[in-house]
């Protein structure tokens, strides 16, 4: 028996860090802070020692992630690239998979067009595509929406068993109108824009479920992990209570009444007081506990029912509190590795 360690980490604007290091006009103090942060990120990745790392908020473009691995990780990790196939990610916060060199010849990235074909195959007519119809507030008129950062799927060939790792960064857009704690009119404007953002997120989650549904039409027990940053935005519980709008995690996990397709959570049996990955004070709901779990690892039932040569045993999930806190304890706010803590799970393998 052996183990593979899987980790997801939102490193917080790694692209901005690399831009600072590349900027000849940066002040000596700014550059020193950036160098300290880069060294701390390297130390944190080395100590976590994952076999597969899903990097959220990584730099945009193959050149940057390749340079990061070479300049700041000593090529101890290899970025998994698509060989010319587009990643379909917008902005400067990309999803990347990094693997140890020993795994490099066993992994690849699923083409985005394969994802779209699979998701479309189970979508009702007229509801699939690169962008799909969205109805706001029950309106019959439709808008169109698609992934801003398309999910990235790492495919691992583990001695003939296909294992898929779906990397996600789903995030509510910043609300630019109104104020939740303002006048009734300002609050109405804020709520309308915030729920429109959440409706878009729900449709992205549905697209992920459609891909998974299609995989269950191909295999009885597909080995699938879903991991990354699932950020509903501020006031998550408040919007659930007052507007009956439920969270990303519930939409991604699936329907418990179709138990074979329901996704387990790596932190299901992790201690409650440790089950958080960010410390954010919620401006919308100030009484909410600021210890919030935004970063998740989920997986299909075949990975716990002994039907596959890879299994997730009880107690295998953890949040890397000790490593993250110790490395950041001597750094100032401009040198810290990031505002999210890495989440990991150990996968038991048959050698």
SEFI-462793 format. One record per residue (C-alpha): x, y, z; residue in three letters; residue number from 1. Coordinates in steps of 0.2 Angstrom, whole numbers. Each point is the difference from the previous one (the first is absolute). Layout:
BEGIN
<rec u="X" v="Y" w="Z" type="Ala" seq="NUM"/>
...
***
This chain:
BEGIN
<rec u="0" v="0" w="0" type="Unk" seq="1"/>
<rec u="6" v="18" w="-4" type="Unk" seq="2"/>
<rec u="-7" v="17" w="1" type="Unk" seq="3"/>
<rec u="-3" v="15" w="-11" type="Unk" seq="4"/>
<rec u="-2" v="17" w="8" type="Unk" seq="5"/>
<rec u="-12" v="12" w="-9" type="Unk" seq="6"/>
<rec u="0" v="19" w="5" type="Unk" seq="7"/>
<rec u="-10" v="15" w="-6" type="Unk" seq="8"/>
<rec u="6" v="17" w="5" type="Unk" seq="9"/>
<rec u="-6" v="17" w="-5" type="Unk" seq="10"/>
<rec u="17" v="10" w="0" type="Unk" seq="11"/>
<rec u="-8" v="17" w="-2" type="Unk" seq="12"/>
<rec u="5" v="10" w="-15" type="Unk" seq="13"/>
<rec u="16" v="-10" w="-5" type="Unk" seq="14"/>
<rec u="0" v="10" w="-17" type="Unk" seq="15"/>
<rec u="1" v="16" w="10" type="Unk" seq="16"/>
<rec u="15" v="-6" w="9" type="Unk" seq="17"/>
<rec u="9" v="-6" w="-16" type="Unk" seq="18"/>
<rec u="-4" v="17" w="-8" type="Unk" seq="19"/>
<rec u="8" v="9" w="15" type="Unk" seq="20"/>
<rec u="16" v="-11" w="-1" type="Unk" seq="21"/>
<rec u="1" v="4" w="-19" type="Unk" seq="22"/>
<rec u="-2" v="19" w="3" type="Unk" seq="23"/>
<rec u="17" v="9" w="-1" type="Unk" seq="24"/>
<rec u="-9" v="15" w="7" type="Unk" seq="25"/>
<rec u="-5" v="-8" w="16" type="Unk" seq="26"/>
<rec u="7" v="8" w="16" type="Unk" seq="27"/>
<rec u="13" v="-10" w="9" type="Unk" seq="28"/>
<rec u="-12" v="-3" w="15" type="Unk" seq="29"/>
<rec u="-14" v="-6" w="-12" type="Unk" seq="30"/>
<rec u="12" v="-11" w="-9" type="Unk" seq="31"/>
<rec u="6" v="-7" w="17" type="Unk" seq="32"/>
<rec u="-17" v="-3" w="6" type="Unk" seq="33"/>
<rec u="-4" v="-10" w="-16" type="Unk" seq="34"/>
<rec u="16" v="-10" w="1" type="Unk" seq="35"/>
<rec u="-4" v="-4" w="18" type="Unk" seq="36"/>
<rec u="-18" v="-5" w="-5" type="Unk" seq="37"/>
<rec u="6" v="-11" w="-14" type="Unk" seq="38"/>
<rec u="13" v="-9" w="11" type="Unk" seq="39"/>
<rec u="-14" v="-3" w="13" type="Unk" seq="40"/>
<rec u="-12" v="-7" w="-13" type="Unk" seq="41"/>
<rec u="14" v="-12" w="-6" type="Unk" seq="42"/>
<rec u="3" v="-6" w="18" type="Unk" seq="43"/>
<rec u="-19" v="-3" w="3" type="Unk" seq="44"/>
<rec u="-1" v="-10" w="-16" type="Unk" seq="45"/>
<rec u="15" v="-10" w="4" type="Unk" seq="46"/>
<rec u="-5" v="-4" w="18" type="Unk" seq="47"/>
<rec u="-18" v="-5" w="-6" type="Unk" seq="48"/>
<rec u="9" v="-12" w="-12" type="Unk" seq="49"/>
<rec u="-16" v="-3" w="-10" type="Unk" seq="50"/>
<rec u="2" v="-12" w="-15" type="Unk" seq="51"/>
<rec u="-14" v="10" w="-9" type="Unk" seq="52"/>
<rec u="-3" v="18" w="3" type="Unk" seq="53"/>
<rec u="-15" v="10" w="-6" type="Unk" seq="54"/>
<rec u="6" v="18" w="-1" type="Unk" seq="55"/>
<rec u="-14" v="13" w="1" type="Unk" seq="56"/>
<rec u="3" v="18" w="-4" type="Unk" seq="57"/>
<rec u="16" v="-5" w="-10" type="Unk" seq="58"/>
<rec u="7" v="11" w="-13" type="Unk" seq="59"/>
<rec u="-8" v="1" w="-18" type="Unk" seq="60"/>
<rec u="10" v="-8" w="-13" type="Unk" seq="61"/>
<rec u="11" v="-15" w="-3" type="Unk" seq="62"/>
<rec u="16" v="10" w="0" type="Unk" seq="63"/>
<rec u="-3" v="7" w="18" type="Unk" seq="64"/>
<rec u="-5" v="-16" w="8" type="Unk" seq="65"/>
<rec u="15" v="-9" w="-8" type="Unk" seq="66"/>
<rec u="12" v="14" w="6" type="Unk" seq="67"/>
<rec u="-8" v="-1" w="17" type="Unk" seq="68"/>
<rec u="4" v="-18" w="2" type="Unk" seq="69"/>
<rec u="18" v="2" w="-7" type="Unk" seq="70"/>
<rec u="4" v="16" w="10" type="Unk" seq="71"/>
<rec u="-9" v="-3" w="16" type="Unk" seq="72"/>
<rec u="-3" v="-19" w="2" type="Unk" seq="73"/>
<rec u="17" v="-6" w="-7" type="Unk" seq="74"/>
<rec u="-10" v="-10" w="-13" type="Unk" seq="75"/>
<rec u="-5" v="-12" w="14" type="Unk" seq="76"/>
<rec u="-18" v="2" w="-7" type="Unk" seq="77"/>
<rec u="-5" v="0" w="-18" type="Unk" seq="78"/>
<rec u="-14" v="10" w="-7" type="Unk" seq="79"/>
<rec u="-12" v="-11" w="-10" type="Unk" seq="80"/>
<rec u="-3" v="9" w="-17" type="Unk" seq="81"/>
<rec u="-12" v="-2" w="-14" type="Unk" seq="82"/>
<rec u="12" v="0" w="-15" type="Unk" seq="83"/>
<rec u="-9" v="14" w="-10" type="Unk" seq="84"/>
<rec u="-18" v="-4" w="5" type="Unk" seq="85"/>
<rec u="-8" v="15" w="8" type="Unk" seq="86"/>
<rec u="-3" v="1" w="19" type="Unk" seq="87"/>
<rec u="-15" v="11" w="-2" type="Unk" seq="88"/>
<rec u="4" v="10" w="16" type="Unk" seq="89"/>
<rec u="-2" v="19" w="1" type="Unk" seq="90"/>
<rec u="8" v="13" w="11" type="Unk" seq="91"/>
<rec u="16" v="-2" w="9" type="Unk" seq="92"/>
<rec u="-5" v="-14" w="13" type="Unk" seq="93"/>
<rec u="2" v="-16" w="-9" type="Unk" seq="94"/>
<rec u="-2" v="-18" w="6" type="Unk" seq="95"/>
<rec u="16" v="-11" w="-2" type="Unk" seq="96"/>
<rec u="5" v="-18" w="5" type="Unk" seq="97"/>
<rec u="17" v="-3" w="6" type="Unk" seq="98"/>
<rec u="7" v="-17" w="2" type="Unk" seq="99"/>
<rec u="16" v="-8" w="6" type="Unk" seq="100"/>
<rec u="11" v="-5" w="-15" type="Unk" seq="101"/>
<rec u="-3" v="-19" w="4" type="Unk" seq="102"/>
<rec u="-18" v="2" w="-5" type="Unk" seq="103"/>
<rec u="3" v="11" w="-16" type="Unk" seq="104"/>
<rec u="-1" v="-14" w="-12" type="Unk" seq="105"/>
<rec u="-16" v="-6" w="8" type="Unk" seq="106"/>
<rec u="-11" v="16" w="-1" type="Unk" seq="107"/>
<rec u="-8" v="11" w="-13" type="Unk" seq="108"/>
<rec u="-13" v="13" w="-1" type="Unk" seq="109"/>
<rec u="-17" v="-4" w="-7" type="Unk" seq="110"/>
<rec u="-4" v="11" w="-15" type="Unk" seq="111"/>
<rec u="-13" v="13" w="3" type="Unk" seq="112"/>
<rec u="-10" v="-5" w="-15" type="Unk" seq="113"/>
<rec u="-2" v="-18" w="8" type="Unk" seq="114"/>
<rec u="-7" v="8" w="15" type="Unk" seq="115"/>
<rec u="-12" v="10" w="-10" type="Unk" seq="116"/>
<rec u="-5" v="-15" w="-10" type="Unk" seq="117"/>
<rec u="-4" v="-11" w="15" type="Unk" seq="118"/>
<rec u="-9" v="14" w="9" type="Unk" seq="119"/>
<rec u="-11" v="4" w="-15" type="Unk" seq="120"/>
<rec u="-4" v="-19" w="-2" type="Unk" seq="121"/>
<rec u="-10" v="0" w="16" type="Unk" seq="122"/>
<rec u="-7" v="18" w="-1" type="Unk" seq="123"/>
<rec u="-18" v="3" w="-6" type="Unk" seq="124"/>
<rec u="-1" v="7" w="-17" type="Unk" seq="125"/>
<rec u="4" v="18" w="-1" type="Unk" seq="126"/>
<rec u="9" v="0" w="17" type="Unk" seq="127"/>
<rec u="17" v="-5" w="-4" type="Unk" seq="128"/>
<rec u="15" v="8" w="-10" type="Unk" seq="129"/>
<rec u="14" v="11" w="4" type="Unk" seq="130"/>
<rec u="-12" v="12" w="8" type="Unk" seq="131"/>
<rec u="-17" v="-5" w="6" type="Unk" seq="132"/>
<rec u="-17" v="9" w="3" type="Unk" seq="133"/>
<rec u="-2" v="8" w="17" type="Unk" seq="134"/>
<rec u="-16" v="6" w="8" type="Unk" seq="135"/>
<rec u="1" v="14" w="13" type="Unk" seq="136"/>
<rec u="-14" v="1" w="13" type="Unk" seq="137"/>
<rec u="-11" v="-13" w="-9" type="Unk" seq="138"/>
<rec u="-1" v="11" w="-15" type="Unk" seq="139"/>
<rec u="-4" v="-8" w="-17" type="Unk" seq="140"/>
<rec u="13" v="11" w="-9" type="Unk" seq="141"/>
<rec u="17" v="-8" w="0" type="Unk" seq="142"/>
<rec u="18" v="6" w="1" type="Unk" seq="143"/>
<rec u="15" v="-10" w="-5" type="Unk" seq="144"/>
<rec u="14" v="-6" w="12" type="Unk" seq="145"/>
<rec u="15" v="-11" w="-1" type="Unk" seq="146"/>
<rec u="15" v="-4" w="11" type="Unk" seq="147"/>
<rec u="11" v="15" w="3" type="Unk" seq="148"/>
<rec u="14" v="-13" w="5" type="Unk" seq="149"/>
<rec u="-4" v="-16" w="-8" type="Unk" seq="150"/>
<rec u="2" v="-15" w="11" type="Unk" seq="151"/>
<rec u="17" v="-9" w="-3" type="Unk" seq="152"/>
<rec u="0" v="-19" w="1" type="Unk" seq="153"/>
<rec u="16" v="-9" w="4" type="Unk" seq="154"/>
<rec u="-1" v="-19" w="-6" type="Unk" seq="155"/>
<rec u="12" v="-12" w="9" type="Unk" seq="156"/>
<rec u="3" v="-18" w="-7" type="Unk" seq="157"/>
<rec u="3" v="-10" w="16" type="Unk" seq="158"/>
<rec u="5" v="-17" w="-6" type="Unk" seq="159"/>
<rec u="-15" v="0" w="-13" type="Unk" seq="160"/>
<rec u="-12" v="8" w="11" type="Unk" seq="161"/>
<rec u="-6" v="17" w="-6" type="Unk" seq="162"/>
<rec u="-1" v="13" w="14" type="Unk" seq="163"/>
<rec u="-6" v="18" w="-3" type="Unk" seq="164"/>
<rec u="3" v="15" w="10" type="Unk" seq="165"/>
<rec u="-12" v="15" w="-4" type="Unk" seq="166"/>
<rec u="8" v="16" w="5" type="Unk" seq="167"/>
<rec u="-12" v="15" w="4" type="Unk" seq="168"/>
<rec u="0" v="18" w="4" type="Unk" seq="169"/>
<rec u="-18" v="5" w="1" type="Unk" seq="170"/>
<rec u="-2" v="18" w="8" type="Unk" seq="171"/>
<rec u="-14" v="12" w="2" type="Unk" seq="172"/>
<rec u="3" v="16" w="-9" type="Unk" seq="173"/>
<rec u="3" v="16" w="10" type="Unk" seq="174"/>
<rec u="-16" v="10" w="2" type="Unk" seq="175"/>
<rec u="2" v="17" w="-6" type="Unk" seq="176"/>
<rec u="-17" v="7" w="3" type="Unk" seq="177"/>
<rec u="-9" v="5" w="15" type="Unk" seq="178"/>
<rec u="4" v="-4" w="18" type="Unk" seq="179"/>
<rec u="-7" v="-14" w="10" type="Unk" seq="180"/>
<rec u="0" v="10" w="16" type="Unk" seq="181"/>
<rec u="-6" v="16" w="-9" type="Unk" seq="182"/>
<rec u="-17" v="7" w="-4" type="Unk" seq="183"/>
<rec u="-14" v="-12" w="-5" type="Unk" seq="184"/>
<rec u="3" v="5" w="-18" type="Unk" seq="185"/>
<rec u="19" v="-2" w="2" type="Unk" seq="186"/>
<rec u="-3" v="-17" w="8" type="Unk" seq="187"/>
<rec u="-12" v="-5" w="-14" type="Unk" seq="188"/>
<rec u="14" v="4" w="-13" type="Unk" seq="189"/>
<rec u="13" v="-10" w="9" type="Unk" seq="190"/>
<rec u="-11" v="-15" w="3" type="Unk" seq="191"/>
<rec u="-5" v="-1" w="-18" type="Unk" seq="192"/>
<rec u="17" v="1" w="-7" type="Unk" seq="193"/>
<rec u="7" v="-13" w="13" type="Unk" seq="194"/>
<rec u="-14" v="-12" w="-4" type="Unk" seq="195"/>
<rec u="4" v="2" w="-18" type="Unk" seq="196"/>
<rec u="18" v="-5" w="3" type="Unk" seq="197"/>
<rec u="-6" v="-15" w="10" type="Unk" seq="198"/>
<rec u="-12" v="-6" w="-14" type="Unk" seq="199"/>
<rec u="15" v="0" w="-12" type="Unk" seq="200"/>
<rec u="10" v="-10" w="13" type="Unk" seq="201"/>
<rec u="-14" v="-12" w="2" type="Unk" seq="202"/>
<rec u="0" v="-3" w="-19" type="Unk" seq="203"/>
<rec u="19" v="-3" w="0" type="Unk" seq="204"/>
<rec u="-2" v="-13" w="13" type="Unk" seq="205"/>
<rec u="-14" v="-8" w="-10" type="Unk" seq="206"/>
<rec u="12" v="-1" w="-15" type="Unk" seq="207"/>
<rec u="12" v="-9" w="12" type="Unk" seq="208"/>
<rec u="-13" v="-12" w="5" type="Unk" seq="209"/>
<rec u="-5" v="-4" w="-18" type="Unk" seq="210"/>
<rec u="18" v="-4" w="-4" type="Unk" seq="211"/>
<rec u="0" v="-12" w="15" type="Unk" seq="212"/>
<rec u="-17" v="-7" w="-5" type="Unk" seq="213"/>
<rec u="7" v="-5" w="-18" type="Unk" seq="214"/>
<rec u="15" v="-9" w="8" type="Unk" seq="215"/>
<rec u="-12" v="-11" w="9" type="Unk" seq="216"/>
<rec u="-8" v="-4" w="-17" type="Unk" seq="217"/>
<rec u="18" v="-7" w="-4" type="Unk" seq="218"/>
<rec u="5" v="-9" w="15" type="Unk" seq="219"/>
<rec u="-9" v="-7" w="15" type="Unk" seq="220"/>
<rec u="12" v="7" w="13" type="Unk" seq="221"/>
<rec u="11" v="14" w="-8" type="Unk" seq="222"/>
<rec u="14" v="6" w="11" type="Unk" seq="223"/>
<rec u="-3" v="19" w="1" type="Unk" seq="224"/>
<rec u="6" v="13" w="12" type="Unk" seq="225"/>
<rec u="-7" v="18" w="0" type="Unk" seq="226"/>
<rec u="11" v="13" w="8" type="Unk" seq="227"/>
<rec u="4" v="18" w="2" type="Unk" seq="228"/>
<rec u="-8" v="17" w="6" type="Unk" seq="229"/>
<rec u="-19" v="0" w="1" type="Unk" seq="230"/>
<rec u="-4" v="18" w="5" type="Unk" seq="231"/>
<rec u="-18" v="5" w="1" type="Unk" seq="232"/>
<rec u="4" v="18" w="5" type="Unk" seq="233"/>
<rec u="-4" v="9" w="16" type="Unk" seq="234"/>
<rec u="-15" v="-4" w="10" type="Unk" seq="235"/>
<rec u="-2" v="-18" w="-5" type="Unk" seq="236"/>
<rec u="-11" v="-6" w="14" type="Unk" seq="237"/>
<rec u="-10" v="17" w="0" type="Unk" seq="238"/>
<rec u="-4" v="-3" w="-18" type="Unk" seq="239"/>
<rec u="-5" v="-18" w="4" type="Unk" seq="240"/>
<rec u="-11" v="5" w="14" type="Unk" seq="241"/>
<rec u="-8" v="16" w="-7" type="Unk" seq="242"/>
<rec u="-1" v="-4" w="-19" type="Unk" seq="243"/>
<rec u="0" v="-19" w="0" type="Unk" seq="244"/>
<rec u="16" v="0" w="-12" type="Unk" seq="245"/>
<rec u="11" v="-15" w="4" type="Unk" seq="246"/>
<rec u="18" v="-1" w="-1" type="Unk" seq="247"/>
<rec u="13" v="-7" w="-13" type="Unk" seq="248"/>
<rec u="5" v="-15" w="11" type="Unk" seq="249"/>
<rec u="-17" v="-7" w="0" type="Unk" seq="250"/>
<rec u="-2" v="3" w="-18" type="Unk" seq="251"/>
<rec u="17" v="-9" w="-4" type="Unk" seq="252"/>
<rec u="-3" v="-14" w="12" type="Unk" seq="253"/>
<rec u="-16" v="-6" w="-9" type="Unk" seq="254"/>
<rec u="-16" v="-8" w="6" type="Unk" seq="255"/>
<rec u="2" v="-12" w="15" type="Unk" seq="256"/>
<rec u="-15" v="-10" w="-7" type="Unk" seq="257"/>
<rec u="11" v="-5" w="-14" type="Unk" seq="258"/>
<rec u="13" v="-6" w="12" type="Unk" seq="259"/>
<rec u="12" v="-8" w="-13" type="Unk" seq="260"/>
<rec u="3" v="17" w="-8" type="Unk" seq="261"/>
<rec u="1" v="10" w="16" type="Unk" seq="262"/>
<rec u="17" v="7" w="4" type="Unk" seq="263"/>
<rec u="8" v="-3" w="17" type="Unk" seq="264"/>
<rec u="10" v="13" w="9" type="Unk" seq="265"/>
<rec u="18" v="-2" w="5" type="Unk" seq="266"/>
<rec u="-3" v="9" w="16" type="Unk" seq="267"/>
<rec u="-16" v="-9" w="5" type="Unk" seq="268"/>
<rec u="8" v="-8" w="15" type="Unk" seq="269"/>
<rec u="13" v="15" w="4" type="Unk" seq="270"/>
<rec u="-2" v="9" w="16" type="Unk" seq="271"/>
<rec u="-13" v="13" w="-1" type="Unk" seq="272"/>
<rec u="11" v="14" w="8" type="Unk" seq="273"/>
<rec u="13" v="-3" w="-12" type="Unk" seq="274"/>
<rec u="-11" v="-1" w="-16" type="Unk" seq="275"/>
<rec u="4" v="17" w="-7" type="Unk" seq="276"/>
<rec u="11" v="7" w="-13" type="Unk" seq="277"/>
<rec u="-2" v="19" w="1" type="Unk" seq="278"/>
<rec u="-2" v="13" w="13" type="Unk" seq="279"/>
<rec u="-12" v="13" w="-8" type="Unk" seq="280"/>
<rec u="-11" v="12" w="10" type="Unk" seq="281"/>
<rec u="-16" v="0" w="-10" type="Unk" seq="282"/>
<rec u="-6" v="19" w="-3" type="Unk" seq="283"/>
<rec u="-17" v="-6" w="-4" type="Unk" seq="284"/>
<rec u="-3" v="-12" w="15" type="Unk" seq="285"/>
<rec u="12" v="7" w="13" type="Unk" seq="286"/>
<rec u="-6" v="-13" w="13" type="Unk" seq="287"/>
<rec u="5" v="-14" w="-11" type="Unk" seq="288"/>
<rec u="15" v="-11" w="6" type="Unk" seq="289"/>
<rec u="15" v="7" w="-10" type="Unk" seq="290"/>
<rec u="8" v="-17" w="-1" type="Unk" seq="291"/>
<rec u="-7" v="-5" w="-17" type="Unk" seq="292"/>
<rec u="3" v="-16" w="-10" type="Unk" seq="293"/>
<rec u="2" v="6" w="-18" type="Unk" seq="294"/>
<rec u="12" v="-13" w="-7" type="Unk" seq="295"/>
<rec u="-6" v="-18" w="-3" type="Unk" seq="296"/>
<rec u="4" v="-17" w="-6" type="Unk" seq="297"/>
<rec u="-14" v="-12" w="-5" type="Unk" seq="298"/>
<rec u="0" v="-17" w="-8" type="Unk" seq="299"/>
<rec u="-11" v="-13" w="-7" type="Unk" seq="300"/>
<rec u="-7" v="-15" w="10" type="Unk" seq="301"/>
<rec u="11" v="-13" w="-9" type="Unk" seq="302"/>
<rec u="15" v="8" w="10" type="Unk" seq="303"/>
<rec u="-7" v="-6" w="17" type="Unk" seq="304"/>
<rec u="-9" v="-16" w="-4" type="Unk" seq="305"/>
<rec u="15" v="-11" w="-5" type="Unk" seq="306"/>
<rec u="-6" v="-1" w="-18" type="Unk" seq="307"/>
<rec u="16" v="9" w="-6" type="Unk" seq="308"/>
<rec u="19" v="-3" w="2" type="Unk" seq="309"/>
<rec u="1" v="17" w="8" type="Unk" seq="310"/>
<rec u="-10" v="4" w="16" type="Unk" seq="311"/>
<rec u="-2" v="15" w="12" type="Unk" seq="312"/>
<rec u="1" v="-7" w="18" type="Unk" seq="313"/>
<rec u="-9" v="7" w="15" type="Unk" seq="314"/>
<rec u="10" v="15" w="7" type="Unk" seq="315"/>
<rec u="10" v="3" w="-16" type="Unk" seq="316"/>
<rec u="-5" v="18" w="-3" type="Unk" seq="317"/>
<rec u="8" v="15" w="9" type="Unk" seq="318"/>
<rec u="3" v="18" w="-1" type="Unk" seq="319"/>
<rec u="18" v="5" w="1" type="Unk" seq="320"/>
<rec u="-2" v="12" w="15" type="Unk" seq="321"/>
<rec u="17" v="-4" w="8" type="Unk" seq="322"/>
<rec u="11" v="2" w="-15" type="Unk" seq="323"/>
<rec u="-9" v="15" w="-6" type="Unk" seq="324"/>
<rec u="0" v="9" w="17" type="Unk" seq="325"/>
<rec u="18" v="-4" w="4" type="Unk" seq="326"/>
<rec u="7" v="6" w="-16" type="Unk" seq="327"/>
<rec u="-10" v="16" w="0" type="Unk" seq="328"/>
<rec u="2" v="4" w="19" type="Unk" seq="329"/>
<rec u="16" v="10" w="-3" type="Unk" seq="330"/>
<rec u="-5" v="9" w="-16" type="Unk" seq="331"/>
<rec u="-9" v="17" w="-2" type="Unk" seq="332"/>
<rec u="-16" v="2" w="-9" type="Unk" seq="333"/>
<rec u="8" v="3" w="-17" type="Unk" seq="334"/>
<rec u="11" v="-15" w="2" type="Unk" seq="335"/>
<rec u="-13" v="-13" w="5" type="Unk" seq="336"/>
<rec u="-3" v="-14" w="-12" type="Unk" seq="337"/>
<rec u="-19" v="3" w="-2" type="Unk" seq="338"/>
<rec u="-16" v="2" w="9" type="Unk" seq="339"/>
<rec u="-6" v="-18" w="-3" type="Unk" seq="340"/>
<rec u="6" v="-16" w="8" type="Unk" seq="341"/>
<rec u="4" v="-15" w="-10" type="Unk" seq="342"/>
<rec u="-12" v="-15" w="1" type="Unk" seq="343"/>
<rec u="7" v="-18" w="-3" type="Unk" seq="344"/>
<rec u="-5" v="-18" w="0" type="Unk" seq="345"/>
<rec u="10" v="-16" w="0" type="Unk" seq="346"/>
<rec u="-5" v="-13" w="-13" type="Unk" seq="347"/>
<rec u="4" v="-18" w="4" type="Unk" seq="348"/>
<rec u="6" v="-9" w="-16" type="Unk" seq="349"/>
<rec u="3" v="-19" w="-3" type="Unk" seq="350"/>
<rec u="18" v="-1" w="-6" type="Unk" seq="351"/>
***
